[in-house]
Amino acid sequence: MSSLLVISAHAGDFVWRAAGAIALATARGDRAKVLCLTYGERGESAKAWRAGKRLDEIKEIRRAEAAGAAEALGAEIEFLDAGDYPLLEAPELVDRIVRVYRDVDPSVVLTHPLSDPYNQDHPAAARMALQARVLAQAIGYDAPGEPLGAPPVFFFEPHQPEQCDFKPDVLLDITPVFDAKRKAMECLPAQQHMWDYYTDLAKRRGVQLKRNAGPNLGLPHDTMGEAYMRLYPQVTEVLA
């Protein structure tokens, strides 16, 4: 059975950026696991702070929201509660991520791009995800489980792609599972302003997907898409 590992800086990131890929994986019967390094409790929970919630209450709100979203997608979810704004890179945290790699043995890894001038937690999460992937491959690294192979890594689309050096080279058709993605987004009322933004983005990426998949006949369609960048070369016997 194939497996998908999604490494998300904050509790909501995986929903906006990769819920379609997750839903496609679980619909195929694959294992999908989301690893949230933080709850996004300080930097992405303004509504709760303004309502006078305490830090521990906000964490629990974000945990419940993200867990509901993962359930809507059929995915497992784990929270490391590493603290956000800032998310600090540390060997201990990388080691915890290595152990998740060894447990999941992913066929594919999704995470943030390495550049984001608007949110340094995102590239920090990506750097640790990539470091942990390499360590999980090392036969001599002291962690349970077998050494990893070389799972491909895809960067999911950031909120402001033009500023993040994000140039997609993979367009994923999520049309069959978009309703599941929208349901997962609606599990995150703390960031309700994102629901329509990412619905509109899926429509735009769907238009681009169709233009790159066949003749541009100007026909109406309702294709929905997600955009990704591949980090490592594709290994194949057939060019397609």
Salt bridges, closest charged atoms under 4 A:
ASP13 OD2 - HIS10 ND1 3.00
ASP13 OD1 - ARG17 NH1 3.72
ASP13 OD2 - HIS112 NE2 3.48
ASP13 OD2 - HIS122 NE2 3.39
ASP30 OD2 - ARG28 NE 3.19
GLU41 OE2 - ARG42 NH1 3.63
GLU44 OE2 - HIS10 ND1 3.16
ASP56 OD1 - ARG54 NE 3.08
GLU57 OE2 - ARG54 NH1 3.39
GLU65 OE1 - ARG62 NE 3.41
GLU76 OE2 - ARG31 NE 2.75
GLU78 OE1 - LYS33 NZ 2.63
ASP81 OD1 - LYS59 NZ 3.05
GLU89 OE2 - ARG127 NH2 2.56
ASP95 OD2 - ARG99 NE 2.88
ASP103 OD2 - ARG31 NH2 3.02
ASP116 OD2 - HIS122 ND1 2.95
ASP121 OD2 - HIS10 NE2 2.84
GLU157 OE2 - ARG205 NH2 2.58
GLU186 OE2 - ARG182 NE 2.77
ASP196 OD1 - ARG182 NH1 3.27
GLU226 OE2 - LYS181 NZ 2.70
